[in-house]
Amino acid sequence: MPLFPLSPEQQSMLFLEGLFGPGIFRNTLISLPLRPELTRARVQSAITRLQQRQEALRSALVGRAPYLQRTEAVDPRLRTVVARPGESAGELLAARKADRLVSAQVRELPGRAEYELIEDPAGRERFLLVTLDHLVCDGHAERVLTAELTASLEDALGRRGSESGELPVSYRELCEQRVDAAARAERETRYWSRSLDRLEPVSGLIPRPGGTDAGPTDGLSLGQVQKLYRGPALHALVGAVCRAQGATAFSVLAALTAAAIWHRGGPRTIALFTPVSTRQRSGFDVAAGCFVHDRPVVCHIDPDQALSDSFKSVMGQNLAALRFSALSVPDLACAVPPLGAALLSDGVDYVQLHVGMAAGVAADPVAATRSAADTTGPVPAPDERRPRDLGPFRPALDLSVTTLRFEFTPGETTVRAFCGGAPGGMAVAEGLADDVLALLAAVLRKPDGTVAALVESSLSR
């Protein structure tokens, strides 16, 4: 495993940039309509406050070193873009969003964030467009930033008190509130050394490129399959499972994802990865950031373990992991060799999980349980299935990346499977997402069963 010169105070690692290659994800966009009375100076003040308070938005890569990052205080620049005669501000916004979604970010720009004030020639219709690199902001963190930015703009008009005044300045400060500063790094290293003692990197999940002379990047691509399930059934199902098992939606889906990987020949102790913003009840729902603040989710498969114990084990270690967060990602990878191997080994399959669900999983538990009963058989076919080729995949090492995203709402459930790797990998990623849903539907049939019994009764060999 390579070692990198790191400063605990300033360095972190946007490892997707170095490991998976630049530009593999589209940017994240935030657009907000602006009231006529909001002056340019007030908008500038709001975005400056946002960038000062969110550490992820003050992060930039250092020179050409792919793993190093600096954090600095800097005032964001607000660019004004005026519509052409006959073009509305809304039309200009749509055009700018299409362009900014796929635009290349400047790696030395803190936060890889760009801010545009979009208006018509008369200044009657105006929007704020924020472009954020996916490396520092995912879809869940986008909600955090949108809420804080909206509050800041309202504060600028005196329409609201200082409801956002108690938001933390940085993710690190959240961690410091929970652990004595003098012991944070030592405690975190000790915690992860114990938690990852049996960790085996996932390998062989995604088909390998094969023995070509062009190296590990030959023939690799990044793809996505999105499936849409309309109606409340899956939302009600996961709510019923969470209530019955006493666990969060994220913990349930993480444990089931690990079980699905194990069923496909994976190891028994698996590290999944996720930004902090996807873990419910973590206390970190005000901190934005994607891979800058990544921590593993350790799932150990004990075939004879009761399902409720498996779910609660994952939930407990999630909270403990966040409590002890102090080190940067590369510091932690270097201090705990199993984690470094899971991130930086040739042939590794990097698996990430995102789960979105409102805190109140169902307004009517009785109705939710009744609706969930309708889905305890095979998961129905999706109402829509949309495959998409996102372009070439050029990792720095011989590895693949698989991301599963589950978004549960009362009206519909969206499942997205992403895969960067060799041909055939996308089918594996999609099948893995299907396996997770199949296991979820089966939990209510055998709520007191074991992990092995659930897998054997739900997934084919």
Secondary structure, DSSP 8 states (H G I E B T S, - for coil): -------TTT----HIIIII-TT-S--EEEEEE--TT--HHHHHHHHHHHHHH-GGGGEEE-TT-TT-EEE------EEEEE--TT--HHHHHHHHHHHHHT----TTSGGGEEEEEEE-TTSSSEEEEEEE-TTT--HHHHHHHHHHHHHHHHHHTTSS-STTTTS-S-HHHHHHTTS-GGGHHHHHHHHHHHHTTT----BSSS----S-TT-TTTT-EEEEEEEEEESSHHHHHHHHHHHHHT--HHHHHHHHHHHHHHHTT--SEEEEEE-GGGSTTSS-TT---SGGG-EEEEEE--TTSBHHHHHHHHHHHHHHHHHT--S-HHHHHHHSHHHHHHHH-TTBEEEEEEEEE-SS--S-HHHHHHHHHTTSSS----SEEEEEEEEE---SSS-EEEEEEEEE-SSEEEEEEEEEESTTHHHHHHHHHHHHHHHHHHHTTSTT-BHHHHHHHHS--
